[in-house]
């Protein structure tokens, strides 16, 4: 599955626009890591456990997006966008969306 953030794929012809696809996940860290991150935030610096959580969330959301596009017989996704938001303390939502298309092989 070819995934791009652009609306076109240089050197490839989009032969069919299948439509909008979206997926998401809501993740949180355990209490121990949350307390550790809270203490770290007092001193400043990167909160590695939250960086890891966001990376995992992106992978899960994009993986689900690909599954949805494949179920629609798409072989590419154009216009990929990612969005994250805080749902509650220590929980973050990651959403991936784009347009499922068929491109010439």
Secondary structure, DSSP 8 states (H G I E B T S, - for coil): -EE-SSSS-TT--EEEEEEEEEEEEEEE--HHHHHHHHHHHHH-S--HHHHHHHHHHHHHHHHHHHHHHHHTT-SEEEEEEEEEEEEETTEEEEEEEEEEEEE--
